[in-house]
């Protein structure tokens, strides 16, 4: 176990921008890509990941700081500190069984590929941490690490099946061929997709409001840089920045302009790998296809995600201050991707439906973060990572991936009848969702000209 931990920790410490290119390089060689092209593809992916992270960090340091100043101005006191996703998942690696999850995820993926139960090869190793988090909270509730791994394995399988069920749509939305999205956040679409279809019953939400229609309807005000300036300035004003809000606006406009530019690098990096992989599969396994499972940032070039995130920030702060039962102040994870990126896929980029979904999720994110805060705090204390806390303070993760599903699982394990009710709804919606995705995949393939109507 110790040797396994050292090996995988060494890989993890290099960061996704290093070890993912290594994985892509190895895959490229396996599927017959020339070494030079495999190296180029891997390095380009590393550049793309670094670029996206730089822009996200830049946006957090500008728009996020403006939002945080709003918090400081209100003087509100909540006992749980939102760490953000990176420290929260980083803390999960300190769980004593964490490194077992690496071989578990890889083994299940390989077995499912061999048996033809999935078409997705998930190379997103960083998000093994998300399965660790699920196993950890289940273990905390049940006292059984084995129970935690059983639930985590179910999550791994669902992620792969969801990657298969939406790969054509992901290709259509990103322009990157041969990829899928087995990230846990997209399991929330089991709820989001039916909700989006329900919103279609309301005439107001049938209006197609996205970046393209904004440009058509309001001209220059729909351009990424101008739109970013407007919403960034609004957030800055809410944060009490005064004239300084104009700088926040320019910074937000910069971020929204850079996102699409950087995201094109994913296509440059992954297209040759995808083409070679599909040729390899055709030769070795006639009639089979394979998609490379990647992290969510290949969607990051779509401005609708960031507009929805920015417009959710003030709502999240206000709700957190007045919501009964909430102990968490959104802070480290105010740039909440897990809902808006998933909703972008479920709502097909319709901003009105994305915002409605995001606003409905805000109280759920608050309650689930409050519920899980004692567990995270206990983990931090047990591993000596709690030195940043003051007396009476807890650590929390507001805006966690699949917050509603994790809450449901925990409440079922606690024997809460409400949890069982939500589980029944979840199962029914999952059946509906996966059936509906077959039609969505067909429609996406027709639109891309892969098949005829």
SULRA-V631784 format. One record per run of one state. SS is the DSSP state (@ for helix, = for strand, . for the rest). FROM is the first residue (numbers start at 1). TO is the last residue. Records with the same first field share a line. If there is no record, write none. Layout:
SS=FROM-TO + FROM-TO
//
This chain:
.=1-1 + 14-15 + 31-34 + 75-79 + 83-84 + 93-99 + 116-119 + 123-124 + 143-144 + 175-178 + 181-183 + 200-202 + 207-210 + 223-223 + 239-241 + 285-290 + 294-295 + 300-302 + 323-327 + 330-336 + 347-350 + 383-393 + 397-402 + 414-416 + 448-453
@=2-13 + 16-30 + 35-74 + 85-92 + 100-115 + 125-142 + 145-174 + 184-199 + 203-206 + 211-222 + 224-238 + 242-284 + 296-299 + 303-322 + 337-346 + 351-382 + 403-413 + 417-447
==80-82 + 120-122 + 179-180 + 291-293 + 328-329 + 394-396
//
